[in-house]
Amino acid sequence: MIEVKIARSDREREAAYDVRKKVFVEEQGVPLSLEMDEFDKTAAHFIVYDDDLPIGAGRIREIDSGIGKVERVCVLKELRGKHLGNLIMLELEKHAKSTGMKKIILNAQSYAVPFYEKLGFTVTSPEFMDADIPHRAMEKDISN
């Protein structure tokens, strides 16, 4: 059974970190020193489980009053295309609304811009490089 849940224990946070390391560090070549950062301690982490197996992750943190930043959204390579990213984003958005956030921002890898546009995000920047990967800033108003 596929389930998205918020990490409430060290073990669950570690499960999210493990998925992120597989996707960003091993697959995409992002240095571990950039992938794991000081915001991991305070962000709300979400994990997608297939039964007990962690297969996706993402995090959100409030960066300013009413503004949440979504980061580190990922799904294991062999499970992409099954709408698991949508499930993660829906849970992140629900969490943002429930904690009083009015807007969500994110930096999408450029290839993923169409995915986020389908979820109602709009591009707000020219392309820029982050960890040697092209990105675009995006945002979504969730105040209604």
N, C-alpha and C positions, 0 to 999 in steps of 0.2 A: 504494500500500500504506500502510495506517495503522500508525504506530509511535509508541510513547511512549518517550522516552529522557531520561536525565539530561543536563543541560547540562554539557559538559566544556570548553568553549572560550568565549572572549568572544563569538564569532559566534553560538553557540548561546544564550547568555544574552541577547544582543540580540534574537534571534528570540522568546524568551519575553517580553521587555519589549514588543516590538512588538505581540504579541497582546494583552497586558494593556492597553496604551494604547488599542487599538481598542475593547476591550470596556468598560473602566472609565472611561477619560477621554472618548473620543469618544461612545460610546453612552450611558453612564450619568451623565456629567457630573461625575465625581470629579476634583477638581483634581490636576494632575500632581504638585504638591508633596506631596500625600497618598499618591498611588499609588506613587510611587518613594520608597523610604525607606532608612534606614541598614542595614536587615536584608538588603537585596538583595545586599550584599557577602558575607555569610556563609551565607545560606540555600542549600539544595540546590534547584535549579530543574529543572523537568521541562517538556518540550515535546512536544506531539502534532504529528507530521508526517503529511501526506498526500503521499506521495512526498517532494519537497523543500520543500513548502509548509507553514509553521508555521500550525496552525489551533486550537491549544489550549495552555494552560499552567497551571502551579501551582507552589507552592514549599512547602517544609517546613523548619523550623528547630527545634533543640532549645532549649527555653526554660528547662528545669530538668532535673535529673537524671532521665532516663527519660521525660520528657514532651516530645512534639513538637507544634508548632503548624503546622497547615496553613493556608495563606493564598493569596490571589490565584488561586484556581481559576477558570478561564474557558475558554469555547469561543466561537469566532466565531459571531455571531448566525445566519448562514445555514446553519450546520452543527449547530445544537442539535437535540436529539431523536434523535441517532444513537448514544447511549450512550458518547460520547467522554469525558464527565465521569466515568463509571464507570471507564474505562480509566486516566484520570489518577489517580483516587483509589486504585485498586488498586496502581499503581506507587508512589505516595507511601506507602501503608501497608507495602508490601514493603520499601521503603527504611527506613522507621521501625523495623520489626522487625529488619532486618539490622544496624542500628546500635545496637541494644539498647534502643530506646524501648519502654515498656510501656503508654503511653497517648497518644492523639492528641486534641488539642483544636482547636477552630476557632470562628470567628464567622461564622455563615451569614447571608446576606441572608434575611430572613424568608420570602420566596417560595420559597427553595430548601430550607427545612427538611425537607419530605417527601423530597426527593432524598437528603439525608444520613441521614434515618431509615431509608430502605431499605438503606443501607450499614452499618447497625448503630450509628449515632450517636444519643445521647439529648440532649434539650434540658436545659440546666443553668442557664438564666437567664430572667428576663422580657425582653421586647423592649426594645432600646435603639437609639439612633441612632448611626451612624458614617458620616461623610461625607454626612450628610443622608439616609441610607438605613437603614430599619429592619433590625435584626439580632437574632439569638438566639445565645447561646453554646451549644456542643454539645461532647460528648466521646465517646470510644470506648476501651474497654479492649482492648488488643491483646497482653496478656501471655500468652495461651495459644497 
